[in-house]
């Protein structure tokens, strides 16, 4: 078995190869003068684990090209982050089901898919090959333990993330709760007034994704007004679009923590061990 990874998933791919004690295939990436992607891999044979987060359209094309080079081998796709997964419904007439489009495109040429905290596990049924979704909730919980916070409240920004918050909280036997968020636009959210047990204690807001940071910033403002001593943000996928990291730090968030499903300087939790465990069980 060998690991091969896209440009955006080099660190996670290498960590996975190290844990599984298998080689990583050397691959070169470049662009044609018109901007089209080009890549060339080293030797592939037997089983291949392709690791590639779809963070944007370029990463999607590169991942599709990489899968195509594995034609001769049994290929397992690790899709740590799947962009477009949030457009999983037709919210307005005339919209595409983007999650289905991406799932179908990535199913071609692979025999099995592993996702990590995909936005909604229902998305998995759009893949035409067997797919499983892993959760990093307990890994986030273990990381929060290392912060040695005194009785933190683990808070989900909406009820959709409540069970995730519960799983994070169970790592330390901490309290958990949720707010009620309504999305107004891509970058704006409204959080309904709600008093939570935030007074005189640290709060860790947990979510699957931090994208614009609007959700976390709005929630943090409310929590500081309710007397929280420190507000932290922890997520699986640090999309951190349009300067979100700086904006969050400027609003008084003590720390922004994410995993390496998207490789960032603030990726302090690795999905590699959990993915390796799933591959070993297959
Ligand atoms: C949405 O349902 C997700 O779980 C996240 O809450 C959302 O993607 C966060 O987006 P943003 O950081 O742009 O508020």
Boltz pocket constraint, residues with backbone or C-beta under 6 A from the ligand:
constraints:
  - pocket:
      binder: B
      contacts: [[A, 157], [A, 160], [A, 161], [A, 186], [A, 187], [A, 189], [A, 207], [A, 208], [A, 209], [A, 210], [A, 211], [A, 212], [A, 213], [A, 214], [A, 215], [A, 216]]
      max_distance: 6.0
